[in-house]
Every structure is written in C-alpha cells, then in structure tokens.
Amino acid sequence: MKKNLCIIYLVRHGETDWNLKGIIQGNTDIPLNKNGRIQAKELKKKLAKVNFDKVYSSDMKRAKETAEIIVEGSGLSVDTDVLLRERSFGKFEGKHFSFISKFEQDKKFRDKVFHGGYGGVEPIKSIKERIFKFLKNIVKQNINKQVLVVTHGGVIRNFLNEIGFAYNRLLPVGSIANSSYLKIRADGKRYAIDEFSGIEAG
C-alpha cells in the first residue's frame, strides 16, 4: 500500500425483503433477510485476505448486520455513524420503486423531489455533503490503514456520481447490487477506485 493513503472497502448491505419486493426503504429500518445474510457471508469469503484495521457502518440494521457478519471472528467492533444512512425518501418510503420511476422523465418532478426535498426526500446535495464529510474524517484517522465501510445503494450512487465514475442516470436503481463493493484509495481529497464488484454502470 502506498504511504499516506487510506484503503476503503465501500460495501452495500445485503438483501432485505423490501429489496426483494422492489419497495423503497430509505430510512425505514428493515433488517437483512435470509438471502442477505448468505450474501454477507459470501462477501466475507471474498474479502478474507483483507486485514481490516477499522470497521464502520450505517446505524441501520441491514448495514450493521452486514458489517458484523463480514468481520465476525476478527475481534473488530463495528462503529456506526448516521452519516452513512440511506437517503430519506420521506413519504415515498414503503411504496414500490415503479411509483417514482414513472415520473423520472419529468424534469420538473425530478428537480422538485430529488433536489428540492419535496415530500421529505433528502436532497442530493445533502447526501453528497454527509458522505464526503464522513470519508474525509475516516481517511484522516486511518492513514496507511485498511477500513471497511458498509452503507447503502443511494449513498454509493451519489459518491460515484461526485467522483466522476458514472452519473446517476447511468447507475439506475438495481445497478448497485446487494453486497457489492468498491476498493478505494483515498487521501481525503481524491478517491481512486482500484476494483469493484457487483456494480453495473450503463
């Protein structure tokens, strides 16, 4: 590992029943289902050779449980942080994704909901601000270390958008699979992706 860098494994949580049914979760605290726990165990095997120094997770059950499964037996504890929470979808939580998808071509609706905070939906600007605040802090604390960070699909999509990996329109819902991950080299200002699995950009 190059000096003065932090290596971050950024992971999306395993599957939940709402993921399976295509229901918007947002800040609704849905736990992993049986398949989600299996996915987390499979990812644990994939990352078995990585010696993590620190583990972080969203405080939501589906993310925290995924992190706990991945590092089970390592002696590491999971630090939770609200900055890693999924985007709030306000009054749209509990509805099927098709409810929003049918309006996505309408620019006025899109701007009102995704940027303007209509219906309690967290604006994109807010998501980006909190994820980069979190990443900047952990990089500073973990120079020359390897860390595991378990979060949510919406957070990862907006991170990838901001660093120029792919725009959100090229990362539709479903393009970031449950238990997918990114390996990132970071210095707190720049973020380079070394490898990724389970992410399909159009």
matplotlib code that plots the C-alpha trace (Angstrom):
import matplotlib.pyplot as plt

x = [0.0, 1.3, 2.0, -0.3, -3.4, -6.3, -7.7, -11.5, -13.7, -17.1, -19.9, -23.6, -25.6, -27.1, -30.6, -33.8, -37.3, -38.1, -35.2, -36.6, -40.0, -38.7, -40.0, -38.4, -36.7, -34.9, -34.7, -37.1, -35.1, -35.6, -33.3, -31.5, -33.4, -32.0, -30.5, -29.0, -27.1, -25.9, -24.7, -22.8, -21.1, -20.1, -18.6, -16.8, -15.1, -14.2, -12.5, -11.0, -7.4, -8.0, -6.8, -9.1, -7.9, -11.3, -15.0, -17.7, -21.4, -24.6, -26.6, -29.4, -29.9, -29.3, -25.9, -24.7, -25.6, -23.8, -20.7, -20.8, -21.0, -18.1, -15.8, -17.1, -14.3, -11.8, -12.2, -13.1, -16.2, -18.4, -18.6, -22.0, -22.5, -25.7, -23.7, -23.8, -27.6, -29.6, -31.2, -34.6, -37.3, -39.9, -43.5, -42.3, -40.9, -42.9, -44.0, -42.8, -39.9, -42.2, -44.1, -41.1, -39.7, -42.8, -42.1, -38.3, -38.6, -40.4, -37.6, -39.8, -40.9, -37.3, -35.9, -38.7, -38.3, -34.6, -33.1, -35.9, -36.7, -40.4, -42.3, -39.4, -36.9, -33.3, -31.8, -28.9, -26.7, -27.2, -26.3, -23.1, -22.1, -22.5, -20.8, -17.8, -17.7, -17.6, -15.0, -12.7, -12.8, -12.1, -9.2, -7.6, -7.9, -6.8, -3.8, -1.9, -4.7, -7.5, -11.1, -14.4, -17.4, -20.9, -23.6, -26.5, -27.1, -28.2, -25.2, -22.8, -24.6, -24.1, -20.5, -19.7, -21.5, -19.5, -16.1, -17.0, -17.2, -20.7, -23.7, -26.8, -28.7, -26.1, -26.5, -30.2, -31.8, -30.6, -27.2, -25.5, -26.3, -26.7, -23.3, -21.4, -18.2, -15.6, -12.0, -10.9, -7.5, -8.1, -6.2, -9.2, -9.4, -9.0, -10.7, -9.4, -11.2, -8.9, -11.5, -15.2, -17.7, -21.5, -21.8, -23.0, -22.8, -24.6]
y = [0.0, 3.5, 5.7, 8.5, 6.8, 5.1, 2.0, 1.9, -1.1, 0.6, -2.0, -2.1, -4.1, -7.5, -8.1, -7.3, -8.4, -4.9, -5.1, -8.3, -6.8, -3.5, -1.4, 1.9, 1.6, 4.9, 5.4, 2.6, 0.2, -3.1, -6.0, -8.5, -11.5, -15.0, -14.4, -11.1, -12.9, -15.5, -12.7, -11.1, -14.4, -14.8, -11.3, -12.3, -15.1, -12.7, -10.3, -12.9, -11.9, -8.2, -7.3, -4.5, -2.1, -0.4, -1.1, 1.5, 1.1, 2.9, 2.6, 0.9, -2.8, -4.1, -2.3, -3.0, -6.7, -7.0, -5.4, -7.7, -10.8, -9.7, -9.2, -12.0, -13.7, -10.9, -9.2, -5.9, -4.0, -2.0, 1.7, 3.1, 6.6, 8.3, 10.0, 6.6, 6.2, 5.7, 8.7, 9.5, 9.1, 10.7, 9.9, 7.6, 5.0, 1.8, 2.4, 0.4, 1.9, 2.0, 4.8, 7.1, 5.6, 6.6, 10.3, 10.3, 11.5, 14.6, 17.1, 19.4, 16.4, 15.1, 18.5, 19.0, 15.6, 14.8, 18.3, 20.3, 18.0, 17.5, 15.1, 14.8, 13.4, 14.2, 16.5, 15.0, 17.9, 16.8, 13.2, 14.1, 16.5, 14.0, 11.1, 13.2, 14.6, 11.0, 9.9, 12.9, 12.2, 8.5, 9.0, 11.4, 8.9, 5.9, 6.9, 3.8, 1.5, -0.5, 0.1, -1.5, 0.9, -0.6, 1.7, 1.9, 1.9, 5.6, 6.7, 4.8, 6.0, 9.6, 9.0, 7.5, 10.4, 13.0, 11.5, 11.1, 7.3, 7.5, 9.8, 8.7, 8.3, 5.6, 4.0, 3.2, 1.6, -2.0, -1.2, -1.5, -5.0, -6.0, -6.9, -5.2, -3.4, -0.8, -0.8, 2.9, 4.6, 7.9, 10.8, 12.8, 14.9, 12.4, 9.0, 6.4, 3.1, 0.1, -2.6, -3.1, -6.0, -6.0, -2.6, -2.1, 1.3, 1.9]
z = [0.0, -0.9, 2.0, 3.2, 1.8, 3.3, 1.6, 1.9, 1.1, 0.5, 0.7, 0.1, 2.7, 1.9, 0.7, 2.7, 2.0, 0.7, -1.7, -3.0, -3.5, -5.0, -2.2, -1.3, 2.1, 2.7, 6.5, 7.3, 9.3, 7.6, 8.6, 6.3, 5.1, 4.9, 1.5, 2.7, 5.4, 2.9, 0.7, 3.5, 4.3, 0.7, 0.8, 4.0, 2.0, -0.9, 1.5, 3.7, 2.8, 3.7, 7.1, 8.2, 10.9, 11.4, 10.6, 10.1, 9.2, 8.9, 12.1, 10.2, 10.9, 7.4, 7.2, 10.7, 10.4, 7.1, 8.7, 11.7, 9.5, 7.4, 10.4, 12.6, 14.4, 13.7, 17.1, 15.5, 16.6, 14.3, 14.7, 13.5, 12.0, 11.0, 8.1, 6.4, 6.5, 3.3, 1.8, 3.4, 0.8, 3.1, 2.1, -0.7, 1.7, 1.7, -1.9, -4.9, -6.9, -10.0, -8.3, -8.7, -11.9, -13.9, -13.0, -13.6, -17.2, -15.9, -15.1, -13.0, -10.8, -10.7, -9.6, -7.1, -5.4, -5.8, -5.4, -3.7, -0.8, -1.8, 0.5, 2.9, 0.4, 1.3, -1.5, -3.4, -2.2, 1.4, 0.7, -1.0, 1.8, 4.5, 2.8, 1.9, 5.4, 6.8, 4.3, 4.9, 8.7, 8.5, 6.0, 8.4, 11.2, 9.2, 7.1, 5.9, 7.1, 5.6, 6.6, 5.9, 5.4, 5.0, 3.7, 1.2, -2.5, -2.7, -0.8, -3.1, -6.2, -5.2, -4.2, -7.6, -9.3, -7.4, -8.2, -11.9, -12.0, -13.5, -13.5, -11.6, -14.9, -15.8, -12.4, -12.2, -9.3, -9.2, -10.8, -7.3, -6.2, -2.6, -1.0, -3.9, -3.0, -4.2, -3.2, -3.0, -2.4, -0.7, 0.7, 1.9, -1.3, -4.1, -4.4, -6.9, -7.5, -7.7, -8.1, -7.8, -7.8, -8.3, -9.9, -13.4, -15.0, -18.3]

ax = plt.figure().add_subplot(projection="3d")
ax.plot(x, y, z, "-o")
ax.set_aspect("equal")
plt.show()
